[in-house]
Amino acid sequence: MASSKASVRQTVSLPAGVARRVQSLAQRQKTSASRVIAELIETGLDAREREKNRFFELADRLVESSDASEQKRIKAELARLTFGE
């Protein structure tokens, strides 16, 4: 994972269960809780970006498609991405 060169100090409150899981991960990885939190946030941001790109890719395919069954499948996938299961 790429880290930016400049660090910004932030204060974050976590639910107790999440904090325990972060501490557990940090101990297993022999690193700090701050590093684990930063990696988890970066992973989450990357996942959101991939999800957004997938949405726009599907929207483009929907516009370009002339097959009704494919359009229906793409619409269902777009609805799932937008509204969840």
URNOR-V170775 format. One record per backbone hydrogen bond with DSSP energy under -1.0 kcal/mol. CO is the residue of the C=O (numbers start at 1). NH is the residue of the N-H. E is the energy in kcal/mol with one decimal. If there is no record, write none. Layout:
((CO:NH:E) (CO:NH:E))
//
This chain:
((15:19:-2.5) (16:20:-2.2) (17:21:-1.9) (18:22:-2.5) (19:23:-2.5) (20:24:-2.4) (21:25:-2.4) (22:26:-2.6) (23:27:-2.4) (24:28:-2.4) (25:29:-2.5) (26:31:-2.4) (32:36:-1.9) (33:37:-2.8) (34:38:-2.5) (35:39:-2.5) (36:40:-2.7) (37:41:-2.5) (38:42:-2.5) (39:43:-2.6) (40:44:-2.4) (41:45:-2.7) (42:46:-2.4) (43:47:-2.3) (44:48:-2.3) (45:49:-2.1) (46:50:-2.4) (47:51:-2.5) (48:52:-2.4) (49:53:-2.5) (50:54:-2.5) (51:55:-2.2) (52:56:-2.2) (53:57:-2.3) (54:58:-2.5) (55:59:-2.5) (56:60:-2.3) (57:61:-2.2) (58:62:-2.5) (59:63:-2.0) (60:64:-2.0) (61:65:-1.7) (67:71:-2.5) (68:72:-2.2) (69:73:-2.0) (70:74:-2.7) (71:75:-2.7) (72:76:-2.1) (73:77:-2.1) (74:78:-2.7) (75:79:-2.5) (76:80:-2.2) (77:81:-2.4) (78:82:-2.2) (79:83:-3.3) (80:84:-1.9))
//
